[in-house]
Amino acid sequence: MAASSSKQFKNICVLSGFHYGKYKEFVQAVVDLGRVIASRKLHLVYGGGERGLSRLVSEAFFIRGSQVLGIIPKAVKPLVCLSSPPIREELVVSSM
């Protein structure tokens, strides 16, 4: 009989695009993904962007009470982040 592990995942990392792209079904898929994972009480770690699919997945987690950590390189931050305060915790790093 195989031994079972008592360890559970607490965090999940999702990397998604900064644009919606031409496939609108991706928008609903990302929101659904965020809802399902947040319902399992997992916390999100993601690329930190506040646009496109990245924003949608982080919002889906955040509004369901999950912790959200955006990690973003300092050089990229002005390109993908809005001027308003983030809706989650943000960690700006020196490089990729």
SELUMDO-762337 format. One record per residue (C-alpha): residue in three letters; x, y, z; residue number from 1. Coordinates in Angstrom, 2 decimals. Example, Ala and Ser with C-alpha at 12.3 -4.5 7.8 and 13.67 -1.06 7.14 Angstrom:
<pt r="Ala" east="12.30" north="-4.50" up="7.80" k="1"/>
<pt r="Ser" east="13.67" north="-1.06" up="7.14" k="2"/>
END
This chain:
<pt r="Met" east="0.00" north="0.00" up="0.00" k="1"/>
<pt r="Ala" east="1.37" north="3.42" up="-0.95" k="2"/>
<pt r="Ala" east="1.94" north="5.92" up="1.81" k="3"/>
<pt r="Ser" east="-0.28" north="8.95" up="1.67" k="4"/>
<pt r="Ser" east="1.04" north="12.46" up="2.13" k="5"/>
<pt r="Ser" east="-0.57" north="14.73" up="4.67" k="6"/>
<pt r="Lys" east="0.91" north="17.83" up="3.02" k="7"/>
<pt r="Gln" east="-1.54" north="20.09" up="1.26" k="8"/>
<pt r="Phe" east="-0.84" north="22.84" up="-1.20" k="9"/>
<pt r="Lys" east="-1.49" north="26.28" up="0.24" k="10"/>
<pt r="Asn" east="-0.37" north="28.43" up="-2.68" k="11"/>
<pt r="Ile" east="-0.71" north="28.21" up="-6.42" k="12"/>
<pt r="Cys" east="1.13" north="30.20" up="-9.05" k="13"/>
<pt r="Val" east="-0.75" north="31.32" up="-12.16" k="14"/>
<pt r="Leu" east="0.96" north="33.03" up="-15.07" k="15"/>
<pt r="Ser" east="-1.37" north="34.56" up="-17.62" k="16"/>
<pt r="Gly" east="-1.26" north="37.22" up="-20.29" k="17"/>
<pt r="Phe" east="-1.46" north="40.96" up="-19.86" k="18"/>
<pt r="His" east="-3.94" north="41.19" up="-22.73" k="19"/>
<pt r="Tyr" east="-7.24" north="39.47" up="-23.40" k="20"/>
<pt r="Gly" east="-6.21" north="38.45" up="-26.89" k="21"/>
<pt r="Lys" east="-8.65" north="37.56" up="-29.61" k="22"/>
<pt r="Tyr" east="-10.20" north="34.58" up="-27.82" k="23"/>
<pt r="Lys" east="-12.92" north="35.96" up="-25.56" k="24"/>
<pt r="Glu" east="-13.53" north="32.52" up="-24.03" k="25"/>
<pt r="Phe" east="-10.20" north="32.91" up="-22.23" k="26"/>
<pt r="Val" east="-11.74" north="35.70" up="-20.16" k="27"/>
<pt r="Gln" east="-14.43" north="33.42" up="-18.72" k="28"/>
<pt r="Ala" east="-11.98" north="30.54" up="-18.33" k="29"/>
<pt r="Val" east="-9.60" north="32.67" up="-16.24" k="30"/>
<pt r="Val" east="-12.41" north="33.97" up="-14.02" k="31"/>
<pt r="Asp" east="-13.72" north="30.41" up="-13.55" k="32"/>
<pt r="Leu" east="-10.21" north="29.20" up="-12.73" k="33"/>
<pt r="Gly" east="-9.85" north="31.88" up="-10.07" k="34"/>
<pt r="Arg" east="-13.22" north="31.02" up="-8.54" k="35"/>
<pt r="Val" east="-12.55" north="27.29" up="-8.39" k="36"/>
<pt r="Ile" east="-9.07" north="27.58" up="-6.92" k="37"/>
<pt r="Ala" east="-10.12" north="30.24" up="-4.40" k="38"/>
<pt r="Ser" east="-13.02" north="28.03" up="-3.30" k="39"/>
<pt r="Arg" east="-10.40" north="25.46" up="-2.31" k="40"/>
<pt r="Lys" east="-8.88" north="28.05" up="0.06" k="41"/>
<pt r="Leu" east="-5.63" north="28.32" up="-1.87" k="42"/>
<pt r="His" east="-3.64" north="31.52" up="-2.10" k="43"/>
<pt r="Leu" east="-2.53" north="33.03" up="-5.40" k="44"/>
<pt r="Val" east="0.98" north="33.97" up="-6.42" k="45"/>
<pt r="Tyr" east="1.06" north="35.54" up="-9.86" k="46"/>
<pt r="Gly" east="3.02" north="37.77" up="-12.23" k="47"/>
<pt r="Gly" east="1.70" north="40.97" up="-10.67" k="48"/>
<pt r="Gly" east="0.23" north="42.64" up="-13.73" k="49"/>
<pt r="Glu" east="-2.93" north="44.69" up="-13.36" k="50"/>
<pt r="Arg" east="-4.14" north="44.32" up="-16.92" k="51"/>
<pt r="Gly" east="-5.85" north="41.68" up="-18.99" k="52"/>
<pt r="Leu" east="-6.08" north="38.09" up="-17.83" k="53"/>
<pt r="Ser" east="-3.64" north="38.67" up="-14.96" k="54"/>
<pt r="Arg" east="-5.97" north="41.22" up="-13.39" k="55"/>
<pt r="Leu" east="-9.03" north="39.02" up="-13.87" k="56"/>
<pt r="Val" east="-7.51" north="35.99" up="-12.15" k="57"/>
<pt r="Ser" east="-6.23" north="38.09" up="-9.24" k="58"/>
<pt r="Glu" east="-9.63" north="39.75" up="-8.79" k="59"/>
<pt r="Ala" east="-11.41" north="36.39" up="-8.84" k="60"/>
<pt r="Phe" east="-9.19" north="35.24" up="-5.96" k="61"/>
<pt r="Phe" east="-9.30" north="38.50" up="-4.04" k="62"/>
<pt r="Ile" east="-13.08" north="38.95" up="-4.01" k="63"/>
<pt r="Arg" east="-13.42" north="35.44" up="-2.59" k="64"/>
<pt r="Gly" east="-11.19" north="36.25" up="0.36" k="65"/>
<pt r="Ser" east="-8.03" north="34.49" up="-0.79" k="66"/>
<pt r="Gln" east="-4.63" north="36.03" up="-0.28" k="67"/>
<pt r="Val" east="-3.09" north="37.36" up="-3.48" k="68"/>
<pt r="Leu" east="0.61" north="38.10" up="-3.95" k="69"/>
<pt r="Gly" east="1.74" north="39.81" up="-7.14" k="70"/>
<pt r="Ile" east="5.44" north="39.49" up="-7.92" k="71"/>
<pt r="Ile" east="6.74" north="41.88" up="-10.55" k="72"/>
<pt r="Pro" east="10.15" north="43.02" up="-11.76" k="73"/>
<pt r="Lys" east="10.87" north="46.69" up="-11.12" k="74"/>
<pt r="Ala" east="11.58" north="47.37" up="-14.81" k="75"/>
<pt r="Val" east="8.27" north="45.84" up="-15.94" k="76"/>
<pt r="Lys" east="6.04" north="47.44" up="-13.32" k="77"/>
<pt r="Pro" east="5.42" north="50.74" up="-15.17" k="78"/>
<pt r="Leu" east="4.39" north="48.81" up="-18.28" k="79"/>
<pt r="Val" east="1.78" north="46.51" up="-16.74" k="80"/>
<pt r="Cys" east="0.56" north="48.16" up="-13.56" k="81"/>
<pt r="Leu" east="-2.07" north="50.82" up="-13.15" k="82"/>
<pt r="Ser" east="-1.51" north="53.92" up="-11.07" k="83"/>
<pt r="Ser" east="-4.18" north="52.97" up="-8.53" k="84"/>
<pt r="Pro" east="-3.15" north="51.01" up="-5.42" k="85"/>
<pt r="Pro" east="-3.05" north="47.24" up="-5.95" k="86"/>
<pt r="Ile" east="-5.89" north="45.10" up="-4.64" k="87"/>
<pt r="Arg" east="-3.40" north="42.64" up="-3.22" k="88"/>
<pt r="Glu" east="0.03" north="42.38" up="-1.69" k="89"/>
<pt r="Glu" east="2.79" north="43.30" up="-4.12" k="90"/>
<pt r="Leu" east="6.44" north="42.32" up="-4.16" k="91"/>
<pt r="Val" east="8.64" north="44.30" up="-6.54" k="92"/>
<pt r="Val" east="11.85" north="42.41" up="-7.36" k="93"/>
<pt r="Ser" east="15.05" north="43.61" up="-9.01" k="94"/>
<pt r="Ser" east="14.93" north="41.20" up="-11.98" k="95"/>
<pt r="Met" east="13.31" north="38.12" up="-13.44" k="96"/>
END
